């Protein structure tokens, strides 16, 4: 991970509403969950792909070049497309490494995407027994 989830204190303030994951340009991007593509297009200067899941989440990925169109059904693990340029971070050797921005929303609330793939609960240390 290049940059962590850092939501703003108020919805209109700046913050980081997703996570940035280190990946080389052209890397294959796969669906973390099944759903339906609700948006496949350009936002400002980046290609963006959004998936709506059956449980009400909206997953967004940028920049992702894809041949999928809005309305397409995707399965967990299915190839969505590839990491495109430009990105909003450069984390590795020039022209080699960049990042995928992954955002998750439920309604209007942004959620930490890592909670769906990692156990983020605090660790509990237990005493050693004899």
KEROGU-881094 format. One record per residue: residue number from 1; chain; x, y, z of N, C-alpha, C, O in turn. Coordinates in Angstrom, 3 decimals. Example, Ala and Ser with C-alpha at 12.3 -4.5 7.8 and 13.67 -1.06 7.14 Angstrom:
! KEROGU-881094
+-----+--------+----------+----------+----------+----------+----------+----------+----------+----------+----------+----------+----------+----------+
! num ! chaine !      n.u !      n.v !      n.w !     ca.u !     ca.v !     ca.w !      c.u !      c.v !      c.w !      o.u !      o.v !      o.w !
+-----+--------+----------+----------+----------+----------+----------+----------+----------+----------+----------+----------+----------+----------+
!   1 !      A !   13.190 !   -5.690 !    7.800 !   12.300 !   -4.500 !    7.800 !   13.200 !   -3.300 !    7.800 !   14.236 !   -3.319 !    8.465 !
!   2 !      A !   12.850 !   -2.250 !    7.080 !   13.670 !   -1.060 !    7.140 !   12.900 !    0.030 !    7.870 !   13.409 !    1.138 !    8.039 !
+-----+--------+----------+----------+----------+----------+----------+----------+----------+----------+----------+----------+----------+----------+
This chain:
! KEROGU-881094
+-----+--------+----------+----------+----------+----------+----------+----------+----------+----------+----------+----------+----------+----------+
! num ! chaine !      n.u !      n.v !      n.w !     ca.u !     ca.v !     ca.w !      c.u !      c.v !      c.w !      o.u !      o.v !      o.w !
+-----+--------+----------+----------+----------+----------+----------+----------+----------+----------+----------+----------+----------+----------+
!   1 !      A !    0.850 !   -1.174 !    0.000 !    0.000 !    0.000 !    0.000 !    0.894 !    1.233 !    0.000 !    1.837 !    1.337 !    0.783 !
!   2 !      A !    0.582 !    2.147 !   -0.879 !    1.342 !    3.381 !   -1.015 !    0.739 !    4.491 !   -0.153 !    1.458 !    5.295 !    0.441 !
!   3 !      A !   -0.585 !    4.518 !   -0.096 !   -1.275 !    5.543 !    0.697 !   -2.521 !    4.934 !    1.311 !   -3.295 !    4.256 !    0.636 !
!   4 !      A !   -2.707 !    5.185 !    2.608 !   -3.811 !    4.595 !    3.362 !   -5.097 !    5.416 !    3.230 !   -5.096 !    6.550 !    2.752 !
!   5 !      A !   -6.173 !    4.804 !    3.666 !   -7.478 !    5.453 !    3.762 !   -7.380 !    6.545 !    4.828 !   -6.948 !    6.281 !    5.950 !
!   6 !      A !   -7.777 !    7.761 !    4.482 !   -7.702 !    8.898 !    5.390 !   -8.901 !    9.807 !    5.113 !   -8.760 !   10.853 !    4.481 !
!   7 !      A !  -10.084 !    9.398 !    5.591 !  -11.301 !   10.159 !    5.267 !  -11.290 !   11.529 !    5.937 !  -10.696 !   11.700 !    7.002 !
!   8 !      A !  -11.938 !   12.491 !    5.319 !  -12.004 !   13.827 !    5.918 !  -12.954 !   13.855 !    7.119 !  -13.839 !   13.009 !    7.246 !
!   9 !      A !  -12.756 !   14.835 !    7.991 !  -13.626 !   14.997 !    9.162 !  -15.052 !   15.378 !    8.744 !  -16.017 !   14.999 !    9.407 !
!  10 !      A !  -15.176 !   16.113 !    7.666 !  -16.478 !   16.516 !    7.114 !  -16.491 !   16.146 !    5.635 !  -15.445 !   16.194 !    4.988 !
!  11 !      A !  -17.644 !   15.779 !    5.082 !  -17.706 !   15.315 !    3.694 !  -17.132 !   16.278 !    2.656 !  -16.656 !   15.832 !    1.611 !
!  12 !      A !  -17.164 !   17.576 !    2.914 !  -16.720 !   18.550 !    1.934 !  -15.228 !   18.876 !    2.059 !  -14.701 !   19.615 !    1.228 !
!  13 !      A !  -14.542 !   18.352 !    3.060 !  -13.123 !   18.622 !    3.249 !  -12.265 !   17.655 !    2.430 !  -12.739 !   16.614 !    1.974 !
!  14 !      A !  -11.001 !   18.019 !    2.255 !  -10.099 !   17.131 !    1.519 !   -9.709 !   15.949 !    2.391 !   -9.735 !   16.022 !    3.619 !
!  15 !      A !   -9.355 !   14.884 !    1.741 !   -8.938 !   13.660 !    2.418 !   -8.634 !   12.611 !    1.372 !   -8.682 !   12.893 !    0.175 !
!  16 !      A !   -8.326 !   11.421 !    1.802 !   -8.065 !   10.329 !    0.863 !   -9.129 !    9.272 !    1.090 !   -9.098 !    8.547 !    2.085 !
!  17 !      A !  -10.069 !    9.189 !    0.164 !  -11.280 !    8.389 !    0.320 !  -11.138 !    6.979 !   -0.265 !  -12.093 !    6.422 !   -0.807 !
!  18 !      A !   -9.958 !    6.423 !   -0.151 !   -9.689 !    5.083 !   -0.647 !   -8.275 !    4.708 !   -0.261 !   -7.685 !    5.322 !    0.628 !
!  19 !      A !   -7.729 !    3.706 !   -0.922 !   -6.337 !    3.304 !   -0.717 !   -5.639 !    3.270 !   -2.064 !   -6.264 !    3.010 !   -3.092 !
!  20 !      A !   -4.345 !    3.534 !   -2.054 !   -3.524 !    3.420 !   -3.254 !   -2.650 !    2.188 !   -3.106 !   -1.916 !    2.046 !   -2.128 !
!  21 !      A !   -2.736 !    1.306 !   -4.081 !   -2.008 !    0.038 !   -4.056 !   -0.926 !    0.055 !   -5.135 !   -1.212 !    0.309 !   -6.305 !
!  22 !      A !    0.315 !   -0.215 !   -4.737 !    1.446 !   -0.227 !   -5.651 !    1.245 !   -1.290 !   -6.719 !    0.912 !   -2.435 !   -6.414 !
!  23 !      A !    1.447 !   -0.906 !   -7.966 !    1.324 !   -1.841 !   -9.084 !    2.042 !   -1.249 !  -10.286 !    2.109 !   -0.028 !  -10.427 !
!  24 !      A !    2.579 !   -2.100 !  -11.153 !    3.224 !   -1.588 !  -12.367 !    2.179 !   -1.169 !  -13.400 !    1.073 !   -1.707 !  -13.428 !
!  25 !      A !    2.539 !   -0.205 !  -14.248 !    1.654 !    0.166 !  -15.350 !    1.328 !   -1.080 !  -16.150 !    2.204 !   -1.911 !  -16.390 !
!  26 !      A !    0.079 !   -1.219 !  -16.563 !   -0.339 !   -2.361 !  -17.354 !   -0.732 !   -3.580 !  -16.547 !   -1.162 !   -4.580 !  -17.121 !
!  27 !      A !   -0.595 !   -3.525 !  -15.205 !   -0.951 !   -4.668 !  -14.362 !   -2.426 !   -5.021 !  -14.548 !   -3.271 !   -4.145 !  -14.734 !
!  28 !      A !   -2.714 !   -6.312 !  -14.495 !   -4.093 !   -6.780 !  -14.588 !   -4.828 !   -6.434 !  -13.301 !   -4.329 !   -6.694 !  -12.206 !
!  29 !      A !   -6.010 !   -5.849 !  -13.432 !   -6.854 !   -5.505 !  -12.292 !   -8.025 !   -6.487 !  -12.283 !   -8.700 !   -6.677 !  -13.294 !
!  30 !      A !   -8.252 !   -7.104 !  -11.127 !   -9.306 !   -8.113 !  -10.996 !  -10.381 !   -7.639 !  -10.014 !  -10.105 !   -6.861 !   -9.100 !
!  31 !      A !  -11.595 !   -8.116 !  -10.218 !  -12.727 !   -7.751 !   -9.356 !  -12.573 !   -8.412 !   -7.985 !  -12.410 !   -9.630 !   -7.909 !
!  32 !      A !  -12.621 !   -7.634 !   -6.906 !  -12.551 !   -8.227 !   -5.572 !  -13.874 !   -8.850 !   -5.132 !  -13.931 !   -9.567 !   -4.133 !
!  33 !      A !  -14.936 !   -8.567 !   -5.887 !  -16.266 !   -9.090 !   -5.561 !  -17.103 !   -9.126 !   -6.838 !  -16.789 !   -8.453 !   -7.820 !
!  34 !      A !  -18.150 !   -9.906 !   -6.809 !  -19.079 !   -9.960 !   -7.938 !  -19.965 !   -8.720 !   -7.931 !  -20.202 !   -8.124 !   -6.881 !
!  35 !      A !  -20.452 !   -8.336 !   -9.110 !  -21.349 !   -7.194 !   -9.192 !  -21.641 !   -6.808 !  -10.626 !  -21.452 !   -7.591 !  -11.557 !
!  36 !      A !  -22.108 !   -5.578 !  -10.779 !  -22.459 !   -5.036 !  -12.088 !  -21.694 !   -3.738 !  -12.299 !  -21.634 !   -2.897 !  -11.402 !
!  37 !      A !  -21.113 !   -3.574 !  -13.476 !  -20.425 !   -2.326 !  -13.810 !  -21.489 !   -1.236 !  -13.930 !  -22.425 !   -1.352 !  -14.721 !
!  38 !      A !  -21.333 !   -0.178 !  -13.138 !  -22.281 !    0.936 !  -13.210 !  -21.679 !    2.162 !  -13.892 !  -22.400 !    3.063 !  -14.320 !
!  39 !      A !  -20.344 !    2.185 !  -13.989 !  -19.681 !    3.297 !  -14.681 !  -18.374 !    2.802 !  -15.261 !  -17.596 !    2.133 !  -14.581 !
!  40 !      A !  -18.136 !    3.128 !  -16.509 !  -16.870 !    2.855 !  -17.180 !  -16.619 !    4.041 !  -18.093 !  -17.188 !    4.131 !  -19.181 !
!  41 !      A !  -15.766 !    4.948 !  -17.645 !  -15.520 !    6.158 !  -18.419 !  -14.406 !    6.984 !  -17.819 !  -13.672 !    6.527 !  -16.943 !
!  42 !      A !  -14.293 !    8.206 !  -18.302 !  -13.220 !    9.095 !  -17.862 !  -13.758 !   10.126 !  -16.887 !  -14.800 !   10.738 !  -17.120 !
!  43 !      A !  -13.035 !   10.309 !  -15.795 !  -13.327 !   11.369 !  -14.832 !  -12.092 !   12.257 !  -14.810 !  -11.003 !   11.815 !  -14.445 !
!  44 !      A !  -12.268 !   13.501 !  -15.201 !  -11.191 !   14.480 !  -15.395 !  -10.238 !   13.918 !  -16.451 !  -10.515 !   14.042 !  -17.644 !
!  45 !      A !   -9.120 !   13.302 !  -16.046 !   -8.177 !   12.765 !  -17.026 !   -7.860 !   11.293 !  -16.792 !   -6.891 !   10.774 !  -17.346 !
!  46 !      A !   -8.672 !   10.607 !  -15.969 !   -8.389 !    9.212 !  -15.606 !   -9.547 !    8.291 !  -15.967 !  -10.708 !    8.628 !  -15.735 !
!  47 !      A !   -9.229 !    7.114 !  -16.542 !  -10.280 !    6.123 !  -16.776 !  -10.680 !    5.464 !  -15.451 !   -9.829 !    4.986 !  -14.700 !
!  48 !      A !  -11.972 !    5.448 !  -15.183 !  -12.510 !    4.942 !  -13.919 !  -13.512 !    3.834 !  -14.209 !  -14.263 !    3.886 !  -15.183 !
!  49 !      A !  -13.503 !    2.825 !  -13.334 !  -14.452 !    1.723 !  -13.425 !  -15.129 !    1.588 !  -12.070 !  -14.451 !    1.587 !  -11.042 !
!  50 !      A !  -16.456 !    1.473 !  -12.047 !  -17.209 !    1.315 !  -10.801 !  -18.079 !    0.075 !  -10.884 !  -18.752 !   -0.176 !  -11.884 !
!  51 !      A !  -18.046 !   -0.704 !   -9.787 !  -18.855 !   -1.921 !   -9.683 !  -19.829 !   -1.748 !   -8.525 !  -19.436 !   -1.308 !   -7.445 !
!  52 !      A !  -21.093 !   -2.089 !   -8.741 !  -22.089 !   -2.144 !   -7.663 !  -22.237 !   -3.612 !   -7.272 !  -22.444 !   -4.473 !   -8.127 !
!  53 !      A !  -22.129 !   -3.888 !   -5.981 !  -22.255 !   -5.265 !   -5.499 !  -23.680 !   -5.516 !   -5.012 !  -24.406 !   -4.568 !   -4.713 !
!  54 !      A !  -24.088 !   -6.783 !   -4.928 !  -25.442 !   -7.099 !   -4.468 !  -25.736 !   -6.607 !   -3.046 !  -26.895 !   -6.371 !   -2.708 !
!  55 !      A !  -24.700 !   -6.450 !   -2.208 !  -24.936 !   -6.001 !   -0.833 !  -24.863 !   -4.479 !   -0.674 !  -24.765 !   -3.980 !    0.447 !
!  56 !      A !  -24.908 !   -3.740 !   -1.787 !  -25.031 !   -2.288 !   -1.726 !  -23.742 !   -1.495 !   -1.715 !  -23.775 !   -0.290 !   -1.464 !
!  57 !      A !  -22.608 !   -2.123 !   -1.979 !  -21.346 !   -1.387 !   -2.042 !  -21.096 !   -0.899 !   -3.468 !  -21.537 !   -1.513 !   -4.439 !
!  58 !      A !  -20.380 !    0.218 !   -3.568 !  -19.886 !    0.692 !   -4.867 !  -18.371 !    0.710 !   -4.777 !  -17.800 !    1.423 !   -3.951 !
!  59 !      A !  -17.718 !   -0.073 !   -5.628 !  -16.271 !   -0.188 !   -5.654 !  -15.763 !    0.590 !   -6.857 !  -16.219 !    0.359 !   -7.977 !
!  60 !      A !  -14.823 !    1.509 !   -6.645 !  -14.286 !    2.273 !   -7.766 !  -12.790 !    2.029 !   -7.893 !  -12.081 !    1.869 !   -6.899 !
!  61 !      A !  -12.326 !    2.006 !   -9.139 !  -10.932 !    1.736 !   -9.452 !  -10.453 !    2.751 !  -10.479 !  -11.126 !    3.009 !  -11.477 !
!  62 !      A !   -9.271 !    3.329 !  -10.217 !   -8.702 !    4.268 !  -11.183 !   -7.190 !    4.301 !  -11.070 !   -6.644 !    4.118 !   -9.983 !
!  63 !      A !   -6.521 !    4.530 !  -12.165 !   -6.999 !    4.525 !  -13.540 !   -6.978 !    3.112 !  -14.108 !   -5.960 !    2.425 !  -14.028 !
!  64 !      A !   -8.072 !    2.684 !  -14.667 !   -8.193 !    1.336 !  -15.229 !   -8.744 !    1.422 !  -16.645 !   -9.837 !    1.942 !  -16.871 !
!  65 !      A !   -7.972 !    0.907 !  -17.591 !   -8.436 !    0.784 !  -18.961 !   -9.174 !   -0.544 !  -19.073 !   -8.642 !   -1.587 !  -18.693 !
!  66 !      A !  -10.400 !   -0.507 !  -19.595 !  -11.217 !   -1.717 !  -19.648 !  -12.075 !   -1.729 !  -20.903 !  -12.436 !   -0.681 !  -21.439 !
!  67 !      A !  -12.393 !   -2.922 !  -21.357 !  -13.329 !   -3.073 !  -22.468 !  -14.744 !   -3.289 !  -21.961 !  -15.688 !   -3.336 !  -22.749 !
!  68 !      A !  -14.898 !   -3.423 !  -20.639 !  -16.221 !   -3.622 !  -20.051 !  -17.026 !   -2.326 !  -20.105 !  -16.467 !   -1.232 !  -20.033 !
!  69 !      A !  -18.319 !   -2.462 !  -20.230 !  -19.207 !   -1.300 !  -20.299 !  -20.228 !   -1.367 !  -19.170 !  -20.458 !   -2.426 !  -18.587 !
!  70 !      A !  -20.832 !   -0.229 !  -18.871 !  -21.885 !   -0.183 !  -17.853 !  -22.945 !   -1.216 !  -18.197 !  -23.365 !   -1.341 !  -19.348 !
!  71 !      A !  -23.373 !   -1.959 !  -17.170 !  -24.374 !   -3.001 !  -17.348 !  -23.776 !   -4.400 !  -17.388 !  -24.496 !   -5.383 !  -17.217 !
!  72 !      A !  -22.468 !   -4.502 !  -17.611 !  -21.819 !   -5.818 !  -17.652 !  -21.764 !   -6.420 !  -16.250 !  -21.506 !   -5.715 !  -15.274 !
!  73 !      A !  -22.005 !   -7.706 !  -16.159 !  -21.907 !   -8.432 !  -14.899 !  -20.494 !   -8.975 !  -14.763 !  -19.929 !   -9.493 !  -15.726 !
!  74 !      A !  -19.918 !   -8.857 !  -13.558 !  -18.577 !   -9.395 !  -13.318 !  -18.622 !  -10.356 !  -12.136 !  -19.465 !  -10.236 !  -11.247 !
!  75 !      A !  -17.705 !  -11.303 !  -12.146 !  -17.591 !  -12.269 !  -11.062 !  -16.341 !  -11.968 !  -10.252 !  -15.418 !  -11.317 !  -10.741 !
!  76 !      A !  -16.313 !  -12.440 !   -9.019 !  -15.146 !  -12.247 !   -8.168 !  -13.931 !  -12.869 !   -8.857 !  -13.969 !  -14.019 !   -9.294 !
!  77 !      A !  -12.853 !  -12.085 !   -8.946 !  -11.627 !  -12.565 !   -9.568 !  -11.535 !  -12.327 !  -11.064 !  -10.479 !  -12.531 !  -11.663 !
!  78 !      A !  -12.637 !  -11.894 !  -11.675 !  -12.636 !  -11.651 !  -13.118 !  -11.732 !  -10.483 !  -13.461 !  -11.645 !   -9.516 !  -12.703 !
!  79 !      A !  -11.066 !  -10.567 !  -14.590 !  -10.230 !   -9.465 !  -15.061 !  -11.126 !   -8.296 !  -15.460 !  -12.059 !   -8.441 !  -16.250 !
!  80 !      A !  -10.813 !   -7.134 !  -14.892 !  -11.570 !   -5.920 !  -15.201 !  -10.897 !   -5.102 !  -16.292 !  -11.569 !   -4.467 !  -17.105 !
!  81 !      A !   -9.577 !   -5.121 !  -16.308 !   -8.817 !   -4.322 !  -17.252 !   -7.388 !   -4.233 !  -16.780 !   -6.884 !   -5.137 !  -16.113 !
!  82 !      A !   -6.728 !   -3.128 !  -17.131 !   -5.326 !   -2.960 !  -16.740 !   -5.075 !   -1.559 !  -16.196 !   -5.784 !   -0.605 !  -16.519 !
!  83 !      A !   -4.041 !   -1.467 !  -15.359 !   -3.659 !   -0.179 !  -14.777 !   -3.159 !    0.737 !  -15.879 !   -2.245 !    0.391 !  -16.628 !
!  84 !      A !   -3.764 !    1.896 !  -15.968 !   -3.476 !    2.851 !  -17.039 !   -2.677 !    4.028 !  -16.507 !   -2.289 !    4.054 !  -15.339 !
!  85 !      A !   -2.441 !    4.975 !  -17.354 !   -1.812 !    6.236 !  -16.968 !   -2.775 !    7.340 !  -17.352 !   -3.617 !    7.099 !  -18.216 !
!  86 !      A !   -2.718 !    8.518 !  -16.788 !   -1.849 !    8.889 !  -15.676 !   -2.443 !    8.421 !  -14.341 !   -3.632 !    8.116 !  -14.248 !
!  87 !      A !   -1.593 !    8.370 !  -13.319 !   -2.058 !    8.077 !  -11.978 !   -1.740 !    9.267 !  -11.098 !   -1.057 !   10.194 !  -11.531 !
!  88 !      A !   -2.226 !    9.254 !   -9.868 !   -1.937 !   10.374 !   -8.976 !   -0.821 !   10.061 !   -7.997 !   -0.643 !   10.769 !   -7.006 !
!  89 !      A !   -0.065 !    8.997 !   -8.272 !    1.113 !    8.727 !   -7.444 !    2.169 !    8.020 !   -8.276 !    1.857 !    7.245 !   -9.180 !
!  90 !      A !    3.378 !    8.291 !   -7.964 !    4.513 !    7.589 !   -8.555 !    5.323 !    7.053 !   -7.407 !    5.935 !    7.819 !   -6.662 !
!  91 !      A !    5.333 !    5.746 !   -7.255 !    5.957 !    5.147 !   -6.082 !    7.187 !    4.308 !   -6.400 !    7.858 !    3.841 !   -5.481 !
!  92 !      A !    7.493 !    4.110 !   -7.648 !    8.613 !    3.248 !   -7.978 !    9.492 !    3.868 !   -9.029 !    9.410 !    5.070 !   -9.282 !
!  93 !      A !   10.346 !    3.051 !   -9.658 !   11.219 !    3.558 !  -10.705 !   10.393 !    4.217 !  -11.808 !    9.318 !    3.724 !  -12.149 !
!  94 !      A !   10.878 !    5.314 !  -12.363 !   10.130 !    6.021 !  -13.406 !    9.663 !    5.091 !  -14.522 !   10.452 !    4.350 !  -15.107 !
!  95 !      A !    8.382 !    5.147 !  -14.797 !    7.793 !    4.354 !  -15.863 !    7.541 !    2.901 !  -15.509 !    7.031 !    2.149 !  -16.339 !
!  96 !      A !    7.883 !    2.493 !  -14.310 !    7.738 !    1.094 !  -13.935 !    6.635 !    0.857 !  -12.907 !    5.826 !   -0.057 !  -13.069 !
!  97 !      A !    6.596 !    1.649 !  -11.879 !    5.644 !    1.426 !  -10.803 !    4.722 !    2.619 !  -10.637 !    5.145 !    3.768 !  -10.770 !
!  98 !      A !    3.501 !    2.347 !  -10.357 !    2.537 !    3.389 !  -10.054 !    1.543 !    2.795 !   -9.079 !    1.890 !    1.887 !   -8.323 !
!  99 !      A !    0.309 !    3.289 !   -9.078 !   -0.643 !    2.749 !   -8.113 !   -2.057 !    2.741 !   -8.660 !   -2.430 !    3.507 !   -9.548 !
! 100 !      A !   -2.814 !    1.837 !   -8.082 !   -4.244 !    1.740 !   -8.341 !   -4.953 !    2.385 !   -7.162 !   -4.677 !    2.043 !   -6.012 !
! 101 !      A !   -5.859 !    3.312 !   -7.430 !   -6.693 !    3.880 !   -6.369 !   -7.955 !    3.037 !   -6.297 !   -8.655 !    2.870 !   -7.296 !
! 102 !      A !   -8.249 !    2.495 !   -5.094 !   -9.425 !    1.668 !   -4.862 !  -10.270 !    2.347 !   -3.804 !   -9.816 !    2.561 !   -2.680 !
! 103 !      A !  -11.504 !    2.688 !   -4.162 !  -12.431 !    3.311 !   -3.229 !  -13.665 !    2.435 !   -3.035 !  -14.055 !    1.686 !   -3.930 !
! 104 !      A !  -14.272 !    2.539 !   -1.856 !  -15.502 !    1.795 !   -1.554 !  -16.490 !    2.745 !   -0.893 !  -16.132 !    3.500 !    0.011 !
! 105 !      A !  -17.731 !    2.701 !   -1.351 !  -18.800 !    3.510 !   -0.750 !  -20.004 !    2.642 !   -0.455 !  -20.321 !    1.706 !   -1.189 !
! 106 !      A !  -20.665 !    2.975 !    0.641 !  -21.996 !    2.431 !    0.945 !  -22.871 !    3.663 !    1.068 !  -22.734 !    4.436 !    2.017 !
! 107 !      A !  -23.772 !    3.849 !    0.109 !  -24.553 !    5.089 !    0.067 !  -23.597 !    6.245 !   -0.184 !  -22.843 !    6.228 !   -1.157 !
! 108 !      A !  -23.624 !    7.238 !    0.679 !  -22.737 !    8.390 !    0.544 !  -21.492 !    8.271 !    1.420 !  -20.635 !    9.155 !    1.404 !
! 109 !      A !  -21.389 !    7.182 !    2.185 !  -20.268 !    7.008 !    3.114 !  -19.118 !    6.253 !    2.460 !  -19.308 !    5.185 !    1.877 !
! 110 !      A !  -17.923 !    6.824 !    2.566 !  -16.719 !    6.151 !    2.095 !  -16.232 !    5.208 !    3.186 !  -16.224 !    5.560 !    4.365 !
! 111 !      A !  -15.827 !    4.004 !    2.783 !  -15.348 !    2.993 !    3.713 !  -13.908 !    2.633 !    3.380 !  -13.460 !    2.817 !    2.248 !
! 112 !      A !  -13.189 !    2.122 !    4.366 !  -11.824 !    1.681 !    4.139 !  -11.872 !    0.367 !    3.348 !  -12.362 !   -0.638 !    3.864 !
! 113 !      A !  -11.376 !    0.357 !    2.110 !  -11.414 !   -0.871 !    1.309 !  -10.679 !   -2.045 !    1.956 !  -11.037 !   -3.200 !    1.726 !
! 114 !      A !   -9.671 !   -1.761 !    2.750 !   -8.890 !   -2.840 !    3.354 !   -9.699 !   -3.675 !    4.334 !   -9.344 !   -4.822 !    4.606 !
! 115 !      A !  -10.788 !   -3.116 !    4.872 !  -11.604 !   -3.899 !    5.807 !  -12.262 !   -5.098 !    5.129 !  -12.729 !   -6.014 !    5.807 !
! 116 !      A !  -12.301 !   -5.098 !    3.802 !  -12.916 !   -6.194 !    3.072 !  -11.911 !   -7.280 !    2.680 !  -12.296 !   -8.358 !    2.228 !
! 117 !      A !  -10.630 !   -6.989 !    2.857 !   -9.609 !   -7.974 !    2.479 !   -8.623 !   -8.289 !    3.600 !   -7.848 !   -9.238 !    3.481 !
! 118 !      A !   -8.632 !   -7.520 !    4.678 !   -7.728 !   -7.744 !    5.805 !   -8.514 !   -7.754 !    7.109 !   -9.597 !   -7.175 !    7.190 !
! 119 !      A !   -7.979 !   -8.398 !    8.110 !   -8.560 !   -8.345 !    9.449 !   -7.944 !   -7.136 !   10.149 !   -6.776 !   -7.172 !   10.537 !
! 120 !      A !   -8.717 !   -6.074 !   10.310 !   -8.212 !   -4.829 !   10.889 !   -8.482 !   -4.702 !   12.384 !   -8.240 !   -3.651 !   12.978 !
! 121 !      A !   -8.987 !   -5.784 !   12.992 !   -9.239 !   -5.719 !   14.436 !   -7.914 !   -5.626 !   15.190 !   -6.897 !   -6.127 !   14.710 !
! 122 !      A !   -7.915 !   -4.996 !   16.356 !   -6.679 !   -4.933 !   17.147 !   -6.224 !   -6.330 !   17.573 !   -7.043 !   -7.219 !   17.806 !
! 123 !      A !   -4.935 !   -6.503 !   17.668 !   -4.393 !   -7.780 !   18.150 !   -4.603 !   -7.871 !   19.640 !   -4.542 !   -6.867 !   20.350 !
! 124 !      A !   -4.850 !   -9.071 !   20.112 !   -5.021 !   -9.320 !   21.551 !   -3.923 !  -10.296 !   21.964 !   -3.845 !  -11.414 !   21.454 !
! 125 !      A !   -3.081 !   -9.859 !   22.891 !   -2.013 !  -10.721 !   23.372 !   -2.537 !  -11.525 !   24.566 !   -3.092 !  -10.975 !   25.517 !
! 126 !      A !   -2.345 !  -12.818 !   24.484 !   -2.790 !  -13.716 !   25.557 !   -1.574 !  -14.096 !   26.412 !   -0.450 !  -14.160 !   25.914 !
! 127 !      A !   -1.811 !  -14.341 !   27.680 !   -0.686 !  -14.722 !   28.549 !   -0.153 !  -16.097 !   28.159 !   -0.890 !  -16.959 !   27.681 !
! 128 !      A !    1.138 !  -16.276 !   28.376 !    1.734 !  -17.590 !   28.167 !    1.312 !  -18.494 !   29.305 !    1.300 !  -18.076 !   30.463 !
! 129 !      A !    0.973 !  -19.710 !   28.991 !    0.600 !  -20.633 !   30.056 !    1.626 !  -21.757 !   30.110 !    2.143 !  -22.200 !   29.084 !
! 130 !      A !    1.911 !  -22.214 !   31.342 !    2.874 !  -23.199 !   31.738 !    3.314 !  -24.177 !   30.784 !    4.140 !  -25.030 !   31.110 !
+-----+--------+----------+----------+----------+----------+----------+----------+----------+----------+----------+----------+----------+----------+
